[in-house]
Structure formats: C-alpha cells, structure tokens
C-alpha cells in the first residue's frame, strides 16, 4: 500500500494521464485539505519529498496573500524535478567508461 508521500510523488511524476494543470489542481486541493484538517500529515509528506523547511517558510512569508497550497504544490513539483534531473545526471555519469573516470 502506498503512503501519502508516494502518492503525491506518483501524481507529480505521472506524464500520460494527467496534464500539468490537472496535476496542480488535484494536488492543490489535497494540500489545501491537509493544511486545514491534517497538518501533521502534510509536514510528513513535505519531509518525505524533501522540501526544505527554511525555503518553504521563506517563500510563504514572501507571498502572504497568495494561496499557500499553490505555493506548497509548486515547491513539491520543483523538488521532484530537481531529483529527476539529479538522477539522470548520475546515470549519465555512470555511463562513462571506467578508464575515463577521474
């Protein structure tokens, strides 16, 4: 059974079924629900996805009149994209022949 963080990560990673706007809308509704009804679960998800607490606080404080759920969703998507890029870079580096590595 998938935990909440894995569910959110799968929604972000899904490329075929959901368009970006649909993903954002679904995630925003879910995050908004968690903000209002289960903040502890939201904190756990953010921890598992590895959204920096300091960055989250800074962005939220810098945009006090914007929808907090939308900001959080964007930070989650950004973090997942960073992980994807890093993973691809690591795989590319592993394709280098041993005699050419430093």
BELBELSUL-V198191 format. One line per field, one symbol per residue. psi: psi as a letter, one per 20 degrees, with the letter a starting at -180 (. if undefined). burial: # if it has 24 or more other C-alpha atoms within 12 Angstrom, else .. A space follows every 50 residues. Layout:
psi->???
burial->???
This chain:
psi->pprgghgghhgghphghprghggggghggghgghhhhmhgggggghghil ppgggggggghimhjrohgggggghgggghhgggggghgghghiipqhii q.
burial->...##..##.###.........##..##.###.#.......#..##..## #....#...........#############.................... ..
